[in-house]
Amino acid sequence: MELLKHAKPVDYKGCVGVWDNITCWRPAKIGETVTVPCPKIFSLFSGKPGNISKNCTSNGWSDIFPDILSTCGYNDYEDDYKVNFYVRVKAIYTLGHSVSLIALTTGSIILCLFRKLHCTRNYIHLNLFLSFILRAISVLVKDDILYSSSNTAHCPEDQTSWVGCKAILVFFQYGVMANFYWLLVEGLYLHILLVLIFSPNRHFTVYLLIGWGIPTIFIITWTVTRIILEDTGCWDTNEHGGPWWVIRIPILISIIVNFILFISIIRILLQKLRSPDVGGNDQSQYKRLAKSTLLLIPLFGVHYTVFALFPDRSSNNYKIIFELCLGSFQGLIVAVLYCFLNSEVQGELKRKWRSLCWKQTAGRDYRLHSSISRNGSESVSQLHRNSRAQSFMQTETTMI
C-alpha cells in the first residue's frame, strides 16, 4: 500500500504506476529506480526473502532485476507443477461452488414454495442452504477481485480505493464463519431431537442467534482489529496474528463442538437401535435418522477436525484438496441430502406434478367436450331446420 501513496499530477512525465502480474510498481520519474519486496505469493514456493527492482527510462519501465529466480527463490521449471496444481485446484473449487450454488438455490426455492414443508427442521435446512449460498458467492466474488488482471484491483492509488476490496473480504469471512455455525446448528438440532424430551421446535430464535448472530459479533471484532493492527492492502494477508485468531478460534470451537456432537449422536443412535423396546416403525425411523447423520456430520466435521489445528503456512496438498476442492461441493451434497432425497420433498413434487398433469388433461378434455357439444348443437339445429322444411313441404303438398 505504501507503494502507491504518491499520486502523479496531470502533467506527469515518467513511468506510470502499473501492475505487471507480479507486483505493483508505483509511479516514478525518468532515471528513478523503484525497489519492492518479493511478492508474498512466492512464499508458497520458497520462503526466501529479497527485493526486486525496475528502472524508469524514457522508453518506459525496464525488465525486473536482479533475476527473480535467484532473488525470490522461484524456479519456473522446478515449480511449474506447483503452479499447475494451484490452477487445477482453483478450477475445481470454482466448478464446485458454481454447481453447489445452482443446487442450493433450487433447493431453497422448493422449501419456500411448498407450505407443507414449512417446519422448524426445514427452516434450519433453509438457513444452512443460505449460508452455503453466501459462502459460494463470496468465494467467487473474492476470486474475481483478487485474481483479476486489472491494475486498479491490485494497485489502487489511495487508501480509499481499497474499501471495496476490503468489504468483499469481510463478506467472504462472514460467509465462511456463518456456514460453520449453521453446520453446528444442524448438529445441535439432531442432538436435541435425540436426547431431550421437549420439542426443539420452540428454540428456532436461539438457532438464528447461533447461526447468524455469533459470526456477526466476531466478524465485527475482526474488522476492528484489522483496522487497528493490520490495515494493509486488501486484508488478504495475515502478517499479524491477532486478527487472524479472532476468526480462527470461533471456527475451531464450532468444529470441535460439532465433532463432539457427532460422537454423542452416534453413541445415542447405536443404543436406541440395539434397544429391544424399539419397534419396527421407530427402528426404521432411527435408521433413516442415523443414515442422515452419518452422511452429514462426518462429511462436514471429521475432515475439518483432522486439519483444523494445522497452521496455514504448513498447508500441504491434502489439506488444500480437502478444504477447497471437496469443501466446494459441500453445498451440492447438502442440497441433495436435505432436499432432493427428502421423502417429504419428493412427495410434494410428485403431488404438484400430478396436479399439473391433471389440470392439463382436464383442460384438454374440457376443450374436446366443448367442441363435441358445439358440433352436437349444430347437428340438432340442422336436423330441426330439415324437419321444419319437410313439414312445410308436406303441408304444401296436402293443400295442392
CORTA-V777003 format. One record per backbone hydrogen bond with DSSP energy under -1.0 kcal/mol. NH is the residue of the N-H (numbers start at 1). CO is the residue of the C=O. E is the energy in kcal/mol with one decimal. If there is no record, write none. Layout:
nh-><NH,NH>
co-><CO,CO>
e-><E,E>
//
This chain:
nh-><4,12,15,18,20,25,28,31,32,34,36,38,42,43,44,45,46,52,53,54,56,57,60,62,65,71,72,79,83,84,85,86,87,88,89,90,91,92,93,94,95,96,97,98,99,100,101,102,103,104,105,106,107,108,109,110,111,112,113,114,117,118,119,123,124,125,126,127,128,129,130,131,132,133,134,135,136,137,138,139,140,141,142,143,144,145,146,147,155,161,162,163,166,167,168,169,170,171,172,173,174,175,176,177,178,179,180,181,182,183,184,185,186,187,188,189,190,191,192,193,194,195,196,203,207,208,209,210,211,212,213,214,216,217,218,219,220,221,222,223,224,225,226,227,228,229,230,232,235,245,246,248,249,251,252,253,254,255,256,257,258,259,260,261,262,263,264,265,266,267,268,269,270,271,272,273,274,278,283,284,285,286,287,288,289,290,291,292,293,294,295,296,297,300,301,302,305,306,307,308,310,314,315,320,321,322,323,324,326,327,328,329,330,333,334,335,336,337,338,339,340,341,346,347,348,349,350,351,352,353,354,355,356,357,358,359,360,361,362,363,364,365,366,367,368,369,370,371,372,373,374,375,376,377,378,379,380,381,382,383,384,385,386,387,388,389,390,391,392,393,394,395,396,397,398,399,400>
co-><1,9,28,25,23,18,15,56,29,54,52,50,39,40,41,42,42,36,65,34,32,60,57,55,53,67,68,75,79,80,81,82,83,84,85,86,87,88,89,90,91,92,93,94,95,96,97,98,99,100,101,102,103,104,105,106,107,108,109,110,114,115,117,119,120,121,122,123,124,125,126,127,128,129,130,131,132,133,134,135,136,137,138,139,140,141,142,143,151,158,159,160,162,163,164,165,166,167,168,169,170,171,172,173,174,175,176,177,178,179,180,181,182,183,184,185,186,187,188,189,190,191,192,200,203,204,205,206,207,208,208,209,212,213,214,215,216,217,218,219,220,221,222,223,224,225,226,230,232,241,242,244,245,247,248,249,250,251,252,253,254,255,256,257,258,259,260,261,262,263,264,265,266,267,268,269,270,275,279,280,281,282,283,284,285,286,287,288,289,290,291,292,293,296,297,298,301,302,303,304,307,311,312,316,317,318,319,320,321,322,324,326,327,329,330,331,332,333,334,335,335,336,342,343,344,345,346,347,348,349,350,351,352,353,354,355,356,357,358,359,360,361,362,363,364,365,366,367,368,369,370,371,372,373,374,375,376,377,378,379,380,381,382,383,384,385,386,387,388,389,390,391,392,393,394,395,396>
e-><-1.2,-1.4,-2.7,-2.1,-1.5,-2.5,-2.4,-3.9,-2.3,-2.7,-2.8,-2.4,-1.5,-1.8,-1.6,-1.3,-3.1,-2.9,-2.9,-2.0,-2.5,-2.4,-1.6,-2.2,-2.3,-2.1,-2.1,-2.4,-1.7,-2.4,-2.1,-2.4,-2.3,-2.4,-2.5,-2.3,-2.1,-2.6,-2.8,-1.9,-1.9,-2.7,-2.4,-2.0,-2.7,-2.5,-2.3,-1.8,-2.4,-3.1,-2.1,-2.2,-2.6,-2.6,-2.1,-2.1,-2.4,-1.7,-2.2,-1.6,-1.3,-1.9,-1.1,-2.4,-2.3,-2.0,-2.7,-2.2,-2.3,-2.6,-2.4,-2.2,-2.1,-2.6,-2.8,-2.2,-2.8,-2.6,-2.3,-2.2,-2.3,-2.6,-2.6,-2.5,-1.8,-1.8,-3.2,-2.4,-2.8,-1.1,-1.5,-1.3,-2.7,-2.5,-1.8,-1.8,-2.4,-2.5,-2.4,-2.6,-2.3,-2.2,-2.2,-2.3,-2.8,-1.7,-1.8,-2.1,-1.9,-1.6,-1.6,-1.9,-1.9,-1.8,-2.6,-2.8,-2.2,-2.1,-2.8,-2.4,-1.3,-2.4,-1.4,-1.4,-1.7,-2.2,-2.2,-2.2,-3.0,-2.7,-1.1,-1.6,-1.4,-2.1,-2.1,-2.6,-2.1,-2.0,-2.7,-2.5,-2.2,-2.4,-2.4,-2.1,-2.1,-3.2,-1.4,-1.6,-1.6,-2.0,-1.3,-2.3,-2.3,-1.5,-2.6,-2.5,-2.2,-2.2,-2.6,-2.8,-2.2,-2.0,-2.3,-2.5,-2.0,-2.1,-2.4,-3.0,-2.4,-2.1,-2.5,-2.7,-2.3,-2.0,-2.5,-2.6,-1.6,-1.1,-3.0,-2.3,-2.0,-2.8,-2.3,-2.1,-2.4,-3.0,-2.5,-2.2,-2.6,-3.1,-1.9,-2.2,-2.0,-2.1,-1.1,-1.0,-2.1,-2.2,-1.7,-1.1,-1.1,-1.3,-1.6,-2.2,-2.5,-2.5,-2.8,-2.4,-2.6,-1.1,-1.3,-1.0,-1.3,-2.0,-2.8,-2.4,-2.2,-2.8,-3.0,-1.3,-1.9,-2.2,-2.7,-2.5,-2.3,-2.5,-2.4,-2.4,-2.5,-2.4,-2.7,-2.4,-2.4,-2.7,-2.8,-2.5,-2.3,-2.6,-3.4,-2.5,-2.0,-2.8,-2.6,-2.2,-2.3,-3.0,-2.7,-2.2,-2.5,-2.7,-2.4,-2.4,-2.8,-2.5,-2.3,-2.1,-2.4,-2.5,-2.5,-2.7,-2.6,-2.4,-2.5,-2.4,-2.3,-2.3,-2.6,-2.5,-2.3,-2.3,-2.3,-2.2,-2.5,-2.5,-2.3,-2.1,-1.6>
//
